[in-house]
Each structure stands twice: as C-alpha cells, then as structure tokens.
Amino acid sequence: MHNLIYGECRDRIKRFEGVREWLYYDDRHKLTGGVGHNFTDNGIPGKMVKKWGSDWVFREMSVGRIEELFTYDLEIAFKDLCDIFNFDVFEEFPFNVQAVLMDMCFNMGKKSFLSFTKMRHYLFNNLINEAAKEIRNSKYWRDCEATRLILLSHNIKNVYGRAEENAKFMES
C-alpha cells in the first residue's frame, strides 16, 4: 500500500474511532480498546496480557501497544481487501476509493464487508457512483454514525470530480 494512502487511513480511522487507553463496550456491546480494536471478535493478542499469579490479566494499554495493535489491525484490513479484490485490482482503485474501502474493512471486518456484493460488483466494473449509492442504501449506513458515512460516500462519489488530483497522485 502506498504510504500516502496508509497515512490517510490511519488519520481518518483515528479521527472517527478515537484512541482509548482503557477497555469499553462499543455500541454493539463488543469489548473494545485502543483505536477501535474489537477484542470480542478478534481476541486478545498475547502481548496484551500477562500472568499474575495463576491468572491472566490485561497489561496497560500504553501508547506504544495501542499503535502496535492499530498497525496490526490496519494490516489485517489491507490483507483482507487484497484477498477480496486481488492486490493488483485494489492498487488500481483511485486513492479515495482505497481509503474508503480500508476504513470500511477495518470497521466491519472481512465477513461483513463481503456482504456488499453489489458494491464490489460496481467497483470491479469501475462504476464508482453506483458503488457509493450501495453504501448509502445499506444497513451499515443506517447503523453507523451518519457523519462518518456521509464523508465516506462523498469521497467515493466525488473521486472522478477530482480526477486531475487523483491522476497526479497516481503518477507520484
């Protein structure tokens, strides 16, 4: 993944997820911490726990551990997208589309992302505006924060309105 798209994804996801040094239950009642890491579905990495007598307990969520976990989660989302679209196909998507797909896959995971069959079909056929409409017409759209998804759909829909900017980015 190009460093600019990686940086954009990190910034965007952090902005919407927030960074928490404690564990909490999200709106779907999933144990979460760091930058939106879902411990309920994704487990607890070995580095996050330590032996205390006969029990295992959480280590503190230091900034370094949070960043390490966040990087791991981003790498999983990128790998999942490359599995779904094929690396060469994913790399050909415009910058904004890649950022939106990374955000969605990070947020919902591969299994839920795969339910967007029409959106994926439109993307494979380079029908960006139709893909954006599929996001807007989804249960995911209704369930998530409107401001986050309005931004995501807007970025996909307007990608060709900024074709010159994207072309310059792709050349660099």
TORKOL-4160 file (C-alpha; in steps of 0.2 Angstrom, whole numbers, padded with zeros to 4 digits, m for minus):
172
<pt num="1" X="0000" Y="0000" Z="0000"/>
<pt num="2" X="0006" Y="0017" Z="m0004"/>
<pt num="3" X="0012" Y="0027" Z="0011"/>
<pt num="4" X="0000" Y="0041" Z="0007"/>
<pt num="5" X="m0015" Y="0030" Z="0007"/>
<pt num="6" X="m0008" Y="0021" Z="0023"/>
<pt num="7" X="m0006" Y="0038" Z="0032"/>
<pt num="8" X="m0023" Y="0044" Z="0026"/>
<pt num="9" X="m0031" Y="0028" Z="0033"/>
<pt num="10" X="m0023" Y="0029" Z="0049"/>
<pt num="11" X="m0028" Y="0048" Z="0052"/>
<pt num="12" X="m0046" Y="0045" Z="0046"/>
<pt num="13" X="m0049" Y="0030" Z="0057"/>
<pt num="14" X="m0041" Y="0038" Z="0072"/>
<pt num="15" X="m0051" Y="0053" Z="0070"/>
<pt num="16" X="m0068" Y="0043" Z="0070"/>
<pt num="17" X="m0063" Y="0029" Z="0082"/>
<pt num="18" X="m0053" Y="0039" Z="0094"/>
<pt num="19" X="m0039" Y="0032" Z="0105"/>
<pt num="20" X="m0043" Y="0025" Z="0121"/>
<pt num="21" X="m0031" Y="0018" Z="0134"/>
<pt num="22" X="m0044" Y="0008" Z="0143"/>
<pt num="23" X="m0057" Y="m0005" Z="0138"/>
<pt num="24" X="m0075" Y="m0001" Z="0135"/>
<pt num="25" X="m0090" Y="m0009" Z="0127"/>
<pt num="26" X="m0095" Y="m0001" Z="0110"/>
<pt num="27" X="m0112" Y="0002" Z="0103"/>
<pt num="28" X="m0114" Y="m0016" Z="0098"/>
<pt num="29" X="m0109" Y="m0022" Z="0115"/>
<pt num="30" X="m0091" Y="m0028" Z="0109"/>
<pt num="31" X="m0076" Y="m0026" Z="0121"/>
<pt num="32" X="m0066" Y="m0013" Z="0113"/>
<pt num="33" X="m0050" Y="m0003" Z="0116"/>
<pt num="34" X="m0035" Y="0006" Z="0108"/>
<pt num="35" X="m0041" Y="0013" Z="0091"/>
<pt num="36" X="m0057" Y="0003" Z="0089"/>
<pt num="37" X="m0049" Y="m0014" Z="0091"/>
<pt num="38" X="m0063" Y="m0027" Z="0094"/>
<pt num="39" X="m0057" Y="m0039" Z="0107"/>
<pt num="40" X="m0073" Y="m0049" Z="0107"/>
<pt num="41" X="m0072" Y="m0054" Z="0089"/>
<pt num="42" X="m0053" Y="m0053" Z="0086"/>
<pt num="43" X="m0047" Y="m0060" Z="0103"/>
<pt num="44" X="m0033" Y="m0053" Z="0114"/>
<pt num="45" X="m0016" Y="m0053" Z="0107"/>
<pt num="46" X="m0003" Y="m0062" Z="0118"/>
<pt num="47" X="0007" Y="m0046" Z="0121"/>
<pt num="48" X="m0009" Y="m0038" Z="0129"/>
<pt num="49" X="m0010" Y="m0050" Z="0143"/>
<pt num="50" X="0002" Y="m0056" Z="0157"/>
<pt num="51" X="0002" Y="m0069" Z="0170"/>
<pt num="52" X="m0002" Y="m0063" Z="0188"/>
<pt num="53" X="m0001" Y="m0077" Z="0199"/>
<pt num="54" X="m0012" Y="m0091" Z="0192"/>
<pt num="55" X="m0022" Y="m0078" Z="0182"/>
<pt num="56" X="m0020" Y="m0069" Z="0166"/>
<pt num="57" X="m0023" Y="m0050" Z="0166"/>
<pt num="58" X="m0023" Y="m0036" Z="0154"/>
<pt num="59" X="m0007" Y="m0026" Z="0153"/>
<pt num="60" X="m0009" Y="m0007" Z="0152"/>
<pt num="61" X="m0014" Y="0000" Z="0136"/>
<pt num="62" X="0001" Y="0011" Z="0133"/>
<pt num="63" X="0003" Y="0022" Z="0118"/>
<pt num="64" X="0016" Y="0010" Z="0110"/>
<pt num="65" X="0005" Y="m0005" Z="0112"/>
<pt num="66" X="m0010" Y="0004" Z="0105"/>
<pt num="67" X="0000" Y="0009" Z="0090"/>
<pt num="68" X="0006" Y="m0009" Z="0088"/>
<pt num="69" X="m0011" Y="m0016" Z="0089"/>
<pt num="70" X="m0018" Y="m0002" Z="0077"/>
<pt num="71" X="m0005" Y="m0006" Z="0064"/>
<pt num="72" X="m0009" Y="m0024" Z="0066"/>
<pt num="73" X="m0027" Y="m0021" Z="0063"/>
<pt num="74" X="m0024" Y="m0010" Z="0048"/>
<pt num="75" X="m0013" Y="m0024" Z="0040"/>
<pt num="76" X="m0027" Y="m0036" Z="0043"/>
<pt num="77" X="m0039" Y="m0025" Z="0034"/>
<pt num="78" X="m0027" Y="m0022" Z="0019"/>
<pt num="79" X="m0023" Y="m0041" Z="0018"/>
<pt num="80" X="m0042" Y="m0044" Z="0018"/>
<pt num="81" X="m0045" Y="m0031" Z="0004"/>
<pt num="82" X="m0031" Y="m0039" Z="m0006"/>
<pt num="83" X="m0039" Y="m0056" Z="m0004"/>
<pt num="84" X="m0056" Y="m0049" Z="m0009"/>
<pt num="85" X="m0051" Y="m0038" Z="m0024"/>
<pt num="86" X="m0034" Y="m0045" Z="m0028"/>
<pt num="87" X="m0019" Y="m0034" Z="m0024"/>
<pt num="88" X="m0017" Y="m0028" Z="m0042"/>
<pt num="89" X="m0036" Y="m0023" Z="m0044"/>
<pt num="90" X="m0036" Y="m0014" Z="m0027"/>
<pt num="91" X="m0020" Y="m0004" Z="m0031"/>
<pt num="92" X="m0028" Y="0002" Z="m0047"/>
<pt num="93" X="m0043" Y="0010" Z="m0037"/>
<pt num="94" X="m0042" Y="0029" Z="m0035"/>
<pt num="95" X="m0034" Y="0035" Z="m0019"/>
<pt num="96" X="m0051" Y="0040" Z="m0011"/>
<pt num="97" X="m0059" Y="0023" Z="m0015"/>
<pt num="98" X="m0044" Y="0014" Z="m0007"/>
<pt num="99" X="m0046" Y="0025" Z="0008"/>
<pt num="100" X="m0064" Y="0022" Z="0010"/>
<pt num="101" X="m0063" Y="0003" Z="0007"/>
<pt num="102" X="m0049" Y="0002" Z="0020"/>
<pt num="103" X="m0060" Y="0012" Z="0033"/>
<pt num="104" X="m0075" Y="0000" Z="0029"/>
<pt num="105" X="m0065" Y="m0016" Z="0031"/>
<pt num="106" X="m0056" Y="m0010" Z="0047"/>
<pt num="107" X="m0073" Y="m0005" Z="0054"/>
<pt num="108" X="m0084" Y="m0020" Z="0050"/>
<pt num="109" X="m0071" Y="m0034" Z="0046"/>
<pt num="110" X="m0070" Y="m0045" Z="0031"/>
<pt num="111" X="m0085" Y="m0056" Z="0034"/>
<pt num="112" X="m0097" Y="m0041" Z="0035"/>
<pt num="113" X="m0088" Y="m0032" Z="0021"/>
<pt num="114" X="m0091" Y="m0047" Z="0009"/>
<pt num="115" X="m0110" Y="m0044" Z="0011"/>
<pt num="116" X="m0108" Y="m0028" Z="0000"/>
<pt num="117" X="m0109" Y="m0039" Z="m0016"/>
<pt num="118" X="m0117" Y="m0026" Z="m0027"/>
<pt num="119" X="m0104" Y="m0013" Z="m0021"/>
<pt num="120" X="m0090" Y="m0024" Z="m0025"/>
<pt num="121" X="m0098" Y="m0028" Z="m0042"/>
<pt num="122" X="m0099" Y="m0010" Z="m0046"/>
<pt num="123" X="m0081" Y="m0007" Z="m0041"/>
<pt num="124" X="m0075" Y="m0021" Z="m0052"/>
<pt num="125" X="m0084" Y="m0013" Z="m0066"/>
<pt num="126" X="m0077" Y="0004" Z="m0062"/>
<pt num="127" X="m0094" Y="0011" Z="m0058"/>
<pt num="128" X="m0089" Y="0022" Z="m0043"/>
<pt num="129" X="m0105" Y="0032" Z="m0041"/>
<pt num="130" X="m0115" Y="0016" Z="m0041"/>
<pt num="131" X="m0104" Y="0009" Z="m0028"/>
<pt num="132" X="m0107" Y="0025" Z="m0017"/>
<pt num="133" X="m0125" Y="0023" Z="m0019"/>
<pt num="134" X="m0124" Y="0005" Z="m0012"/>
<pt num="135" X="m0115" Y="0011" Z="0003"/>
<pt num="136" X="m0129" Y="0024" Z="0006"/>
<pt num="137" X="m0143" Y="0011" Z="0004"/>
<pt num="138" X="m0135" Y="m0001" Z="0016"/>
<pt num="139" X="m0140" Y="m0007" Z="0034"/>
<pt num="140" X="m0122" Y="m0002" Z="0038"/>
<pt num="141" X="m0126" Y="0016" Z="0033"/>
<pt num="142" X="m0141" Y="0016" Z="0044"/>
<pt num="143" X="m0132" Y="0008" Z="0059"/>
<pt num="144" X="m0116" Y="0019" Z="0059"/>
<pt num="145" X="m0114" Y="0037" Z="0063"/>
<pt num="146" X="m0121" Y="0047" Z="0049"/>
<pt num="147" X="m0106" Y="0060" Z="0048"/>
<pt num="148" X="m0094" Y="0046" Z="0046"/>
<pt num="149" X="m0103" Y="0038" Z="0032"/>
<pt num="150" X="m0108" Y="0054" Z="0023"/>
<pt num="151" X="m0089" Y="0058" Z="0022"/>
<pt num="152" X="m0085" Y="0040" Z="0016"/>
<pt num="153" X="m0099" Y="0040" Z="0002"/>
<pt num="154" X="m0095" Y="0058" Z="m0003"/>
<pt num="155" X="m0076" Y="0053" Z="m0005"/>
<pt num="156" X="m0081" Y="0038" Z="m0016"/>
<pt num="157" X="m0094" Y="0048" Z="m0026"/>
<pt num="158" X="m0083" Y="0063" Z="m0030"/>
<pt num="159" X="m0067" Y="0054" Z="m0034"/>
<pt num="160" X="m0069" Y="0057" Z="m0053"/>
<pt num="161" X="m0074" Y="0076" Z="m0049"/>
<pt num="162" X="m0056" Y="0076" Z="m0043"/>
<pt num="163" X="m0049" Y="0066" Z="m0057"/>
<pt num="164" X="m0034" Y="0078" Z="m0061"/>
<pt num="165" X="m0029" Y="0077" Z="m0042"/>
<pt num="166" X="m0030" Y="0058" Z="m0042"/>
<pt num="167" X="m0020" Y="0057" Z="m0058"/>
<pt num="168" X="m0006" Y="0067" Z="m0051"/>
<pt num="169" X="m0006" Y="0057" Z="m0035"/>
<pt num="170" X="m0005" Y="0041" Z="m0045"/>
<pt num="171" X="0009" Y="0047" Z="m0055"/>
<pt num="172" X="0019" Y="0052" Z="m0040"/>
